[in-house]
Amino acid sequence: MTVGMFAERRGLAAFLLGCAGVTAGVVLHLPMFIASAPMQYRLAGMPMDNGMVFGMAAIVAGVLIAGYGLLPARTEIAQDAHAVTVAAADDAPLGQAHWRLMTVLVIALIIDVMKPATLGFTIDGMIDEYKVTPAYAALVPFSAIAGTVAGSILWGAIADIYGRKASILLSAVMFVGTSICGAMPSLEWNIFMCFLMGLAAGGMLPVTYALLAETMPVRHRGWALVLVGGLGAVGGYVAASGASALLQPIFGWRILWLLNLPTGLLLVCLCALFPESPAYLLARGRRIEAQRIMRAFGAHAELKSEAIEEATTAATNSKPMIGTVVALSLTALAWGLINFGVILWLPTDLVARGYSVQIASAFLAQSALIALPTVFVAAALYSRWSTKGTVLIMIALTLLGLLGVLWLAWVGGSPVLPVALLILGSNGVIATLLPYAAESFPVRVRGRATGWVAACSKGGGLIAQLLGVLALEPDLAEAALLMLAPTGAALGLTFWFGRETRGRDLRCLEQGERVP
């Protein structure tokens, strides 16, 4: 962790103190969990001890102190904050800095995606322990997904104002604090904490894509964005289902939340290995840091003329861009309905069909592994053939996946291949959609626009979970049928409004050039 990214040395001290406070607050919750081992790690109805109450206060204080440490000094902000554009040279080779950044971001995304993906593996355990109805238990994923919607918008805005790295660091600290979901003795506390978990996790994807889009050379940008995002998404689901299959039979459903502690701390440490946006650093007057990062990534900076600045503003507010926002938002909404609806309901559906939680988790883990090669195919198509065409193909594959789920519901048989087909299409969409969004908007709104599209993807999940809260959750066949219409509409709108961005220098967006 470098001192340079903080306003001053006391900012670094405040951040480290905040991290220590959050970690200590989580550790204070562990004794009650450990003491519940003779009761199969069931805590329902147990009163909170003083250590847990003090720990919750320490977590809140730690997050606030860490956030204070990440705030930039007001005096750093330059008057020409929007006058600099930074981009890697078109022909810049991939160096050690690029590969390290991609590797670290893949690991970070796996950690980030893993937590929301565990929701489907904890619901049955919550219903059994808290003795509540499925409709009431559905408030847990509903609250978590509501948090991811808010988080996608919040962290996108923070990334544009305070920097990509600061945004990821603060969300990681909050992520650590939400570990205490695994020690909450009442479902109501879990509902509240899951909202905070979603808030922390919701912003990683848009910020990651914005950072990659600003550091990768044009000829490598497409496949790098898709590969990083896709491996993170698939890896997160594999990690969630694998952890459920291995640990839940021994420690119960709560262990899946407590994993936030080690994985969140790992995420904080990983932040030391990737850079801040050079454009952000230049705007803050931190030219030495910016120049060092640009040398490592083969990038350069240019001052924009007044005419180009005016064109950038016009491009930001242009009608074609509004059409792109509408198309990508609808695509994201349809994806959210599937990913947080059909896929999230699959574990419960398989258990209802007579499979144990362990076997159901193993089936879904196998399905995710089968779908893993999709990421590499999508990355190759996206970078070498067509960005728009690849997004369209992945939406079409999702439609086929829905038909596969209908076959499973109506005909029966092994769930591995039908579920793999759905995960294949769904992961392909999310692997290409957000990179496509990051390449479609100027730098001054890139974080917010990509965050909005990400929020729409969670908004679809919010609608799906609202059905569960209202006890209107359809069965698997009905759910798949309901998802066919919005997915088909998303395919048509993206075909009509989508733009081809393959091989385009993103600076054309800053100069008002329309991306066809």
Secondary structure, DSSP 8 states (H G I E B T S, - for coil): --GGGSSSHHHHHHHHHHHHHHHHHHHTTHHHHHHTGGGTT--TT----HHHHHHHHHHHHHHHHHHHHH---GGG--TTTTSEEEEE-TT----HHHHHHHHHHHHHHHHHHHHHHTHHHHHHHHHHHHT--HHHHTHHHHHHHHHHHHHHHHHHHHHHHH-HHHHHHHHHHHHHHGGGGGG-SSHHHHHHHHHHHHHHHTTHHHHHHHHHHTTS-HHHHHHHHHHHHHHHHHHHHHHHHHHHHHHHHHH-TTHHHHTHHHHHHHHHHHGGGS---HHHHHHTT-HHHHHHHHHHHTEEEEE--HHHHHHHHHHHT-HHHHHHHHHHHHHHHHHHHIIIIIHHHHHHHHHHTT--HHHHHHHHHHHHHHHTHHHHHHHHHHHHT-HHHHHHHHHHHHHHHHHHHHHHHHT---SHHHHHHHHHHHHHHHHHHHHHHHTSS-HHHHHHHHHHHHHHHHHHHHHHHHHHHTT----HHHHHHHHHHHHHHHHHHHHHH----TT--THHHHTT----
